[in-house]
């Protein structure tokens, strides 16, 4: 039973043994019989999530294990996204922002229309600035230089 709603849902899991038993959620069936199905790769990373008519698929780098892309869709319409994570730039790399403040290189998400949104994080991984495809900037913690100092 789902907490707080009184609604009953059914969960299905897959169990495999490779040294130790591992259990993975694979299906959620709602009281109205609608089904949400999730899939995983051999590293147990989420690779698909489908709840008709919506679906999402995820791709990962085979060398780093980082998320590199996702595709979202509804029925036959899809929208792919390419992702360049800040973590993919390495922990030791930084860029200099205004006033000489350091930040890790930005994370980038590019959609299927080749529109890129860029995310700048502070040294603790908190969002500091978001720049959309039209170069509109949104700043978090505006004027607080301490976020760059760790």
N, C-alpha and C positions, 0 to 999 in steps of 0.2 A: 504494500500500500504506500502510495506517495505521501510523505509527511505533510500535514496541514490541509490536504485537499480531499482525503477520503477516496481518491481515485486509485484504482488498481492498475499496475503495469507489470508486465512479465519481462524478466531479464534472462538472456541466454548467454552462456559463456562456453569457451572452448578451453579444454585443459590438455596440456602436453607435458611430457616428461623428458627432460634433457639434463639429467643429473638431479634436478629437483623439479617438483611439480610447479607449473606456472599456469595461471588462469587468466584468460583475456575475455573481456566483455565483447560480444559479437553482435547481439541483437537486442533491441528494446521494442516490445509490442505494447501499444497503448490499449486502453479499454475499448476504443473504437476499432480495433484490429489494424490500425495503421502501424507500420513497422519501420524502425530506424535501424540500419545496418552499418556497422563500422568494420574496416579492414586494417590489417597491420602488415608490415614487412617482417623479415626474419630478425631484425633488430628490435622488434616490438614498437616501432614508430607508427603512429596513426597515418595511414595512406589513403583512406577513403571514409566518407561519412555520407550516407544516403538516406533521405527521408522524403519520399516522393511528394511532390515533384522536384524537390531540391536535392542537389548533390554537391560535394566538394571532394577533390582529390589533392593529395599532397606529394611533393617530390623532395628528396633529400640528397645531399652530396654523399657519394659513396666513400670519399676520402675523409671528410670532416664530420659527417652525420648531421650537419646543419640543414635547416629547411631552406630550399632554393626556389621553390615555386609552389603555386597552388592554382587550381582551376575550380571556379564556382559556376554552377549552372542551374537552370530550371528547364525541365523537359529537354528540348534539343538546343536551347540557347546556352552557350558557355562563354566565360570570360577568364582567360588565363592571366596570371600574375607572376612576374619574376621577382625574386627576393634576394637582395644582397644584405646579409646580416652584418651588424656592427661587429659581432664576435668573429666573423669570418676574416676581419682585417687584422686579427691578432691583438693580444692584450697589450703589447708594448708599443703599438703605433698610435700616434695622436696627431691631431691637426690643431693649428692655432686659430682661435676665434678672435673677435674684437677685444681690445685691451690686453692682448697677449695671453688670454686664458686658453688652457689646453682642453681638448675634448677628444674622445675616440673618433675615428672617421665615421661619417654618417651611415646609417642603414638606409637602404633604398628599396622601394616597392614600385615596380613598373607593371601597369595593367596591359591588357591585350590591345589597347589603342595607343600604346607607346607613351602613356602619360606617367611620369615618375613623381612620386612623393618621397621626400627625403626627411629622415628623422635624425636629429643630433641629440646625443645623450651626454650626460655628465660622466665623470670618472666612476660614479657609483651605478651607472646604468639607468639613471632617471631621465625621462624626456625633458629636454631643454627647449628645443626648437623643432617645429614642423614646417616644411616648405612644400606647398602643393605644386602641381604641374604648371600653374600660372605664375609661379614665383611669389605667391602670397605667403607671408610668414606668420606663424603663431608662436609666441614665446611663453614658456612656463617659468615661474619664479623670476619674472622680469626684475632686473636690478639687483638680484641677490648673487653676488660674485662668489659667495662661499660654496655654492653648489659645485664649482669647478675645482675646489681645493681639496676635495676628498673628505 
